[in-house]
């Protein structure tokens, strides 16, 4: 096989500049364009998209809607400013009347009649009857939306907002003025196309804004009303244009051919490679082009030049630029180590992609050369060298993938890393493999550098290695994949890549391969194979997701709960109650809350399968106070305890079983302690009212619903899947603990101390406000409040626990204002005040390598 390998391995730095300036010269083979006719017929096998749904239209419409709300907020909260501005502007009315004759009527007529006529007339001349109907539809939609907005504003808006949108009529009454015809004209201009496309649209927009300025000066509308009206029309036109689609301004057919010619190549045949729908059956593609069509961003074409060269053309379309940018931006926000490039424009995107590819090739990575670049209409074209005699790794069977080939794949990746370059999307489609016909050695080409980055971080390299491990494990099995990694990487590199073996870090193609092979445990198998080679390796998954669906729900629930607390919070009443609080009891509450750390540490020591240093265990419980800020109640201590065990080489299943046993024992102690406390105390307080008829009916109905639900096989199986794993994990460990009564007693005693300390701190806070309840009532209110916090998993129970505690105290007969004060002060002492201690403890443990 003839290869280009030797030339690219020794490419000097100066060649990079030469390729960027004169790409047509940098072809993989010599060409003699003088002998080729310049207007040869081109065979194009493609499926052009005549109409597209521009993502940028959707984003712009959302921005317009947001602009409406912002203008309304400014009008409501900066009432005096907006009213004063409108009055100052209207003061020019008499001066304007001296300059112009009936300016309002003239400009109103122009906007109402002339501008729509210009728009529809131009579309008629361009023979676009469908666009004419779309423009009229957008105008009707905007007209209706503006009328609805005016009616709802008059019905529900506050006086400040009404004043900002109203003008005084001849009869002296204030009337909301949102001229619907202005919104209709704005929607027509928006639906007709972008103002940069045609001079008529730009001229019409200028006329519209001048007419609005004249109307504001003449006192016909207010400034906020004019802006809101145009934004409503703009939003309606954009949404209408996005829903129906707009004419594509992409380079297809002759425009595409002309763009390729400007890049320095004379096409003979173009075949679409990234889609097969609508492409004729005669459009035969080889496996390389098909693989590139699956991985490259944009449209992919297999190009055959008149000289017979086989090349690849990547067409990046402007209407897809916004969607691609937001996808990369969202991924960079969601994941650590994935940083979106700052290529906002289409040209910047193309140039950045070409730069990373050039940098990788210049570093010695075997990758396709960028031979040319040009623009055509709203499309950027990149012409790439097409590797010959190779095929995608995805098309090989496990038997065809030799150890030498695996080593060659790792070699190319590490060459890139050695130059500070990361790929970030390694899959079996981005790797092209073949055999050198001269030496017989395997050849590997790395392609598709759209997500690549120069001067990347070590975390990005770790993600690349994790992607390599996952990709090769799917192909040849976990054992061979791990052996190849150890042959080509240091032990530290392999160990550091293992925690990133998780689906969220893998390209979509690799995830599909894992799902197709039905080997969902392949990543777990890779981690186990690494542990076999490195028994002391820490392979637990590292959290590289800044947030996910669960975290979003938690944050949203926390914000709602915090809002509810703030709405019901009366500052004056709370301060009055706080002034009369006893500081000694408040200090006692804080000290009692610190005892919970001791109880949690005792429970952890008792159930731990190995001997743990007391100071480390206690500090881990203190550090959990800081973790509670971002984790639901109970999750933070469990995560730190698990980490504490795994760092001391306790196997993951045993560590999980131990932590689960600690949590289960805490629940058992809480429930049993509440029952015993109820029987012993004989309280005549809140508990005596609990077994009422309504409560009993409610409890019975709940039990009946649960029982009936469990009769459904699907629900029963779901419950079993949720419960049985914990039982299987904790039971063997529980049997071992039962054989050591002192451990069981110490563990239960620790959990009892933790619960009793929280209840005592709650009681001390009540005493500080001179409120007295039976201890069992205090325990019930506290336990129910924490149960609510567990059911609604906001970070640290923020908001939910506060509301539940305040509601429980109010139901026990304490005034609402005092109940809110007690709940908030209790949470301040037992949650917020402990966070600085947790932060210091966590930093110290991280410094010592404990976490």
N, C-alpha and C positions, 0 to 999 in steps of 0.2 A: 504494500500500500504506500503510495506517495504521500508524504506528510509535510507539513509546514513547520514541524517541531523545531528543527535546528535553527531556523531563522528567527523564530519568535523567542527562543530561549536566550539569544544574544542581542535582542533588540536594544539599541542604545537609547539613552534618554532623549537625544535630539530627534529620534524618529517619532516620538510622541507629538512634538510640535509640528513636524512635517505632515503627519497624518491628519492633524486637526486643520492645517491650513490648506493642504492639497490632498484631500482624501481620494480623489480619483486615481492618483498615482500609486496609492498604497494597496493595489490589488494583489491577490494571492498569486496571480499568474500574469505574464506579460500580455498586453492587449494591443491590437493595431486598429484603432478606431477609424483611421483614414480609409481602410478598405471596406468599411461597412456602410451601407446606405443609411442615411439619417432618418428616413421616414418609413422604415419597414413596418408592415402591418403587425400588430401585437395581438396575440390570443390572450384573452382575459377570462378566466373562469372564477366568477365571484358572485356573491349574492348581496348587491348593494342595499343598504337600509335607506329607503327614501325619506322616511320620517323617524325621528328619534325623540325620546323623552329625556330632555336635558335635565340632569340632576342640578345643574346650576340654576335653572328656573325654579325648582322647588326650594332651594336654599334662599334665593332672592325673594320669593313670595313669603317665606317665613320671616325673613328680615323686614319686609314691608309691614307684616302684621305686628311684629315686635315694635316697629317704629310707630304704628298707630297707638299702641299701649303707652309707649314712652311719651308721646306728645300729649296724650290724655292725662298721664300722671303729672307732667310738667304743668299742664293747664289747671289741674286740681290743687297741686301743692305749691306752685309758684303763681298763685292766683293774681296777686297784685302786679307781678311783673308782666304777665301775659296781657292782662286788661290794660295796664299802662302802655304797653307796646302798641296794642291795637288802637288806643286813643291817640297816641302820638302819630302813628301812621295816618290815621284818618284825618288828622289835622292838615295834611297836605291836599285834602280834597278840593278846597276852593282854589288853591294854586294850580292844581291839575286842570280844573275846569277852565281856567284862563288860557292854558296852553293848548288844550285839545277841545274839540267840539264833541260833546256827548261821548267821552272815551269809554264809559262803561258799556253803553249800548253797542258801540262799534266792536269792541273786543269780545263782548258776549256773542254777537252775531258771528264773528270770525270763528270763535271756539265751537259754537253750536252748529254752524252750517258749513263754513268753509273748510275747516280742518277735517271733519268726517268725509266731506266730498273729495278732498285731496287724497285721503287714504284709500277710499273705495275706488276712486278714478284710477289711481296708479295701479291698484291690484287688477282692475279690469283691463288696463293696457297690457299688463304683464300676463294676462290670461290665467289668472289664479282664482277661479270661482269658489273653490273650496276655502281658500284663505279669506275671501270676502264673507262667507257665511260664518267662519270662525271669529272674525273681527266683530261682526254684529252680535254673535252669541256672547262674546266677552263683554261687550257694551251693555247688553241686557242684564248679565250677571252682576256687573258692577253697579248698575242702576238700582237693582233690587237690594243688593247688599247695603247700599248707602241709605236707601229709604228705611230699611230695617234698623240700621244704626241710629238714624235720626229719631225714630219712634221709641226705641229702647232707651236712648239717652234722655228723652223728655220724660219717660215713665219712671226711670230708676236712678238717674244720675243725681249726685249731690248738688247743692247750690253753687259751689265753687266751680265744678266742672261745667255746669250749665252756663254760668257767666262767661267762661272762656270760649264757648262755642256759639254764643247768642249775640245778636245785634238788636238794637232798638228800632222798632218799626215806626210808621207814621203815627200810629195811635199811642205811642209811648210804651207799648208792651215789649218785653224781651222775648225773642223767638230764636230757636235753634236753627242755624243756617248751615246745612251741609248740602250744597248743590249737587244733586245726583247726576246732572248732565255733565259736570266737570269730571266726576269719577268715570262716567261712561266713555268720555273722550280719552281719558288716560288709559282705560282698559283697551280701547281700540288701538291706540298707538303702541301699547305693549304687545298685544296679540299680533300686530302687523309685522313685528320683527324687532331686531336690536337697532337702536338709533345710530350705531356706528356703521350699519350695513348700507343705509341709503340716506342721501342728503335730505330727502323730503321728510323723513321721520325726525331727523335732527331739527329741521326748521319748524316742524309742527310742535315739537316739545318746547321749543323756545317761545313760540306764540302762546302756548298754554300757560307757561310760567309768567309771561308778561301780563296776560289777561288776569291771572290770579293776583298779581301785584297791584294792578289797577283796581280790581274789586276790593282788595284790602284797604287801599288808600281811600277809596270812595266810601268805605264803611258798609259795603254790601255783605262782606263776610269778615270774620276775624282771622288772624294769622294762623292760630292752631286749627281752626275749622278748614281753612284752605289746604294746609299740609295733610290733615287727616283725610280729606276727600281724595286728594291725589294718591295717597298711600293705599286707600281702599281700592281705588281703580287699578293701581299698579299690582296689588296683591291678587285681585280678581283676574286680571289679564295673564299674570304669570301662572297661576294655578290652572287656568283654562288652557294655556299653551302647553303646560306640562302634561295635563290629563289627555289632551288630544294628540300631543306630539307636534313637532315642528319640522320643517324641511331641513334635512341634514346638509350641513355645509362641509361635509367631509370630502376628501379627495377620492373619488371613484373614477373608473374608466379613463377617459382621456386626461383628466386632471391628475390622476395617479401616475399615469405614464409620463406626463410632462414633468412631474416632480422627481421621478426616478432619473429622467434624463438630465435634470439640473444637478443631480447628485453625481453625474459623470458616467452613467451606464445607459446602454441602449437595450431596452427589454425586447424580448421575442415572445415570452410566455409568462403569464402571471397566474398563479393558482392560490386561492385562499386556503390557508392551512389551519386556522383556528376554529373553523366551523364547517360543518358538512351540509347543514340544512340549506336547500336551494342551490347548492353547487352541483353542476352536472356530474354524472357518474364517470364521465371521461376524465375528470380531474384527479388523476392518479397521483398519490403522494407517497413519498418514502417515509420510513419510520422516524427519521430525524426531524423532518418538517412537521410531522404530526405531533411529536413530543414538544417541539418548540411552540406549536400552536396551543398546547395545554399549559405551558408555563409562562410564556412571555406576555407582558401586559400590552394591550392594544391589538390591532389587527395584524396578523402574520401572513405573509405571502411567500411562496416559493417562486423565486425569480430565475428565469433562464434568459441569459443575454444572447444577443445575436452571435457572439463569439463562442457560445456553448458553455459559458461559466454557470455554475449552480450557486446562487446566492440566496440570502434571506432578507426580506424587507419587513421592518416593523413600522406600522403606521399608528402614531399616537394622535388621537382625535381630541380636539378642544372641548367638545361637548361631554367627553368622559373625564376630562381633567379634574373637575371639581369632585366627582365621585371617587376617583383614585386618590386625590389628595386627602379627602376626609377619611377614607379607609386607612391610609397610612398614618394619618394623624391620630385616629382613634386607637389604632394598634399600638402606637408609641406611648399613648397615655395609659392604656390598659396594662401594658407589659413593661417591666423594667428591662433595660438593656436594648430596647428597640426604639431608636430615635429617628423620627421622621426627618428627611432632608428638607431644607427650607426652599424647595423648588415649587413656588406658587404658580409660575407660568408654564405654559406648554413647552416653550423653548428651553426653559430652565430644566424641566424634567428630562427632556431628551439629552441635553448637554450633560446633566449629572449622571445619567445612565451610561452615556458614552465615556465619561471621565473615569468612572469606576472600572468599566471594562478595559479601558486603556491602561489604567494603573495596575490592574491585575496582570495583564499581559506583559507590561513592562517589568513587573516583578518576577516574571518567569512562569506564571501560571499558564497552562495550555488552555486558551480560551479564544473564541472567535474574534477576529479583528473587525473593528468598525471601519468600513471602507468609504463611507460617504454619508452625508446628511443634507437634507434640504427641506423646504416647506412648500406645501401646495394647499391653497384655500385654508381651511381651519385644521390642517393636519401637518404634523412633523414626521418626516420619513427618515429612518436610519437603515442603511444598507450594511449587512453583516456578511463576513466570510462564512461560508457554509462548510463545516467539516465533512470530509468524504471518507468512506470506508469505515464508518462507525455506526452504532445504533444505541438507542437509549438503554440504560441499565434495566429499565422496567420490562423490556422485552426479553431479557435473559432468564433462564431457569436457574435454580440454585446450583445445579451441577455445572453450569457453564461459568459460574462466578468462582474463579480460582483464588487461592490465597495471594498470589502475585497481583491479581487484579485489585483485590481489596487493599493491598499495600500501596498500589499506584494511586488509588482514589484518595487514601489518606495523605499521600505525599503532596498531591495538588492542593488539598485544603490547607495543609500546614505551610506550604510555600506562601499562600495568600496571607495566612496569619503572621508569618514571619515578616511580611511587609506592612503589617498593621491593617490588613483589609479583611472584612468579614462579608460573608455571602448572605446569611440569614434566611435562606430559602432552599436549602439543600434537599433534594429529593431524587428519586430514581429516574425522573424525567429530565432533570437539569444536568445529569451526568451522562455523557456520551462516551461509550467505550469501544475499543477496537484493538487491533494487533498490528504492530509495526512489521511490515512485510520484509524488512531488511534484517532486523535483529530478533524478531519474534516476541519482543517484549510487549506487554499490554500498554495501551494508550488510553488516557482518560482526558476528556475535555469537560471543563466547567462552563456552563452557560447560564443565561438569564440572571443578570446582575442588577435587576431593577430595584431590589431592596438592599443591594450591597452598600457598603460604607467604607470609606477610607478613614484612617486614624481612628479606628473603632476601639471600643472598650474590651477589657478582658471578659466581661460578662457576655458580650456578643460572640466572642470566640468559643466560650463554653457552650453557648446555645448551638453554634455550628457543630461542635463535637457531639452534643446530644442528638442533634438531627442525624448526623452520620451514624451513630450507634443504633438509633431506631430504624433508619433506612436499611442498613445492612443486616440488622437482626431479622427484619421482616423477610429479607431475601434469602439469607443463608442460615438463620437460626441464631439464638442468643450466644451460644458458646463460641462459634466461629467469629461472630462479630466482635465479641469482647477480646478474643485472642488477637484479632487484627489490631484492635485499638491499643492493646498493651505492647504490640510489636512496634508501633509507630508513634506512641505517645509516652510521656513519662507517667509514672504511677500517680503523681499529683494531678496531672491533667485528666486522667481517667476518673480519679476520685471526685474531682471538682465538677466534672460533666455529669456524673450520675444523678445528683439531686435535680437536674434540669430535664431528666427523662420523664416528661409529662406531656399530655396531649396538647396543652395550650401553647407549648413551645415548638410544636411540629408544623410543617407545611400541610396544607389541606390534602395534597396528594398522598403524603405518607399516612395521614389519618384514614384516608379512604382505603389504602392498602391494608392497614391493620384491620379495618372493619371487614374488608373483603375476605381476608384470610381467616376471619373469625377467631383471631388469636388476641383477645383483648388483654391477656396477661403477658404479652411480649415484653413490655417495658419492665414489668416486675421481674420477668425472667432475666433480663439484662442486668438489673440491679443485683439479683441473687448471684449471677455469674461473676460480677465484680467483687462481691463480698467473699466468694470462694477464693478468689485470688488475693484479695486484701481484706482479711477478716476484721481489721480495725477500721475499715473505711466507713465514713458517714454517708449513706446513700439515701437518706430520707429526703422526700421532695422539698425543694426550696420554693418558697412563695415568691414567684416573679410577677404575679398579677397584682397590680395596685388595687384593683377592685373588680368584682364580678357582679352577677345578678344578686347573690346573697348579700354582699356588702351594700349594694345599691338599695335593696329593700330595707336593710337594717338602718341605713342612714336616713332614708325617707321616713320610716316609722319613728325614728328618734326625733326628726325635725317636727313631725306632726305632734308627737307627744310633748315636746318642748314648747311648741306653740300653744297647746291646750293649757299647759301649766302657766305660761306667761299671761294668757288671756284672763285666767282666773286669779291672777296674782294681784293683790291690792297692796301696793308699796307702803302706803301710810299705815294701814292696819297691821301689816307685818312688822314694820319698824316699831310701832307702839308695843306690840307683843314682845319684840326682841329686847326693848329697853328694860322691860321688867323681868327678863330671864335671869336665872341664877347662874353666874359664871362658874361656880364650883361644880354644879351638876353638869354644865356643858363640858368642862374639862374632864370630869369623870366619864362622860360618854365617849370622848375621844380616846381616853386611856383604855376603856373597856373594849373599844373597837380594835385597838392594837392587839388585844389578847386573841383575837380571831386568827392572827398569823401563827401564834403558838399552837393553837388547836389544829389548824391545817397541817402544820409541820409535823406534829405528833402522829397524825393519821398517816401521813406519807411515810414517815419512818417505820411505823408499825407494819405496813403492808408491803414495803419495799423488799424485793428478793435479794438485795445485796445491802451491805452496810454503807450508809451514807453519812457524810459529815453533817452534824447538827447545824452548824452555821450556814452551810450551803443550802440546806433544805429550807431553813427559816428565811434566808434571803430570797430564795425562789418564790416563796409565798408573798413576800413583800413586793417583789418585782411584778407579781401578778396584778397588783393594784394599778400599775401603770398600763399593763396590757388591757385592763378592763375598759380603757377608753375606746378601743377599736374592736372589742370582741364581746359577744353576749355574755350574760352573767354565767359564771362557772366554766366558761371555755378557756379563759386566760390561765387560771391555775392548772387546768388539765394539760394544756399545751406546754407550759413550762416544766411541769413534773415529768411529762413524757420526754422532753428534751434533756432533762437532768439525768434520766436513766439511760437514754441512748448514747449520751456522751460518755457514759461509763461502761459502754460496750454491752449493755443489756440488749438482748435481741428484741426486735421490734414487736413481735407478737406478745412476748412476756411483758414488755413495758406497757403496751396497750392494755393488757389484762390487768396489770397492777393499777393503772390510773382509773380504769373503769370500776375496779373494786373499791377504790377510794370514793368515787362518786356515788356508787350504789349504797355503800355504807352510810354516807352522809344523808341520803334520802331516807334510809331505814331509821336512822337515829332521830331524824326530824319528826317523822310520822309517829314513831313509838313514843318519843318524848312528849309530843303534844297530847296523845291519848292519856299517858300516865299523869301529866300535869293537870289535865282536865279532871280525872278521877280524884286525885289527891287534894286539889285546891277547893273543889266544890264551889266554884265561882258562881256568883249571883249576877254577874254582869252580862256582857254581850252574849256569851255562849248559851245562856238560859233561853235566849230568844231564837236561837238557830233552828231547833227542831220544830218550827212552826209548820202548819199545814202546807203553806205555799212552798216552803223550802223542801219539805219532804216530797211533795208532788214534783217539784223541779228536779230533785235528785233522782227520784224514781224514773221520771221520763228520760233523763240523761242516761241512766243505766240501761233502760229499755232500748234506747236508740243505739247505744254502743253494742248491745247484745245482738240486735237485729242486723246491724251493719256487719258484725263478724260472721253472720250466717252466709254472707256473700263470699264465694270462694276467692274472688280476686282480692277483696279487702282482707280476708283472712290470711291469704298468702303474703300480702304486703306487710301486714302486722308481724307475721312470722319472720319475714326477712329483716324487719327492723329490730325485733326483740331477740331472736335466737342467736345472732352473732355475738351479742353482748353476753348472753347466758353462756355460750360455749367458751367465750374468752375468759370470763370471770370464774366459772365453776371450778376448773382445775386449781386456780390460784386460791380460791376460797377454801377448797378442801385442804390445801397445804396450811393455810392460816388457822383453820379449825383444829389442826393437830398441834398448834402452839397457842394455848389459851391466853398467855400473857400478851402475845401480839394482837390477838383479837380484842382483848380488853383495852390495850393501849390505843388501838385504832378507833374503837367505838368511843372511848373516853375523849380522844382528840376531837372527833366530830361533835360530841356532846358539848365540849368546851367552846367550840367555835359557834354553835347555835346559841348556847346560853349567853355568850359574850355579846352577840348581836342583839338578842332580846334585852339583856341588861342595859346595853347602850341606848336602846330605844326607850326603855323605862326611865333612864336617867334624863334623857331629853324631855320627857313628859314632866318629870319633877322640876326641871329647870324652868318650865313655863307654869308651874304650880297646878299641873293637871294630874289627877290620880285615877288610875284604872287598875283593876285586878291584873295580876301578872299573867294569868292565863289569857285574858283578853288582849293584853299587849302582845303575847306570843302569837295569838291567832291573827291579829292584824298584821304583824310583821311577816309571818309565814305566808299569808295570803298575798301580801304585797310582792314578796319575792317570787311566788308562784306565777303571778301575772307577768312579772319581768321575764321569767323563763319562757312563758307561752308566747310573748311578743318580744322576739330577740333583738332588742335595740342594744347598741353598744353600752355595756355596763348597766343596762336597765334604765338608761337616762330617759326621764319623762314618764315611762310606764310605771316604774316603782313609785315615783313621787306621787303620781295621781292616785295609785292604789292605796298608798299609806294615808294620804289625806282623806280619801273617801272612807276608808275604814275608821279613822278617828272621828270623822263627822257622824258616821252611823252609830258610833258609841256614845254620842251625846256631846262631843266637844264642838264649840263654835267653829264655823267654817274657816274664818280668818285665822284663828289660833291653830286649827288643824293643819292648814297649809304652811304656817310658820314652822310648826313642829316637824312636819315632813321634810321641808326644805333644809332646816338646820340639821336635822338628823342625817340627811344625805350629804350635807356639806362636811360634817364631822367624820362620817364613816366611809365616804367615797372620794369626794373632791380633795379633802385635806390630806389624804394618804397618797395621792398621785405623785407629789414631789418625792416622797420617800421611795415609792416604787421606781421612779426614774433613776434615782441615785443607785439603788440596789441593782437595777438592770445593767446600768453602765459599768458598775464594778464587776458584775459577773461576766459581762461580755469581755471586759479587759482581761479577766482571768481565764477566759476560754471555756466558761461553764455553759454558755448559751450559744 
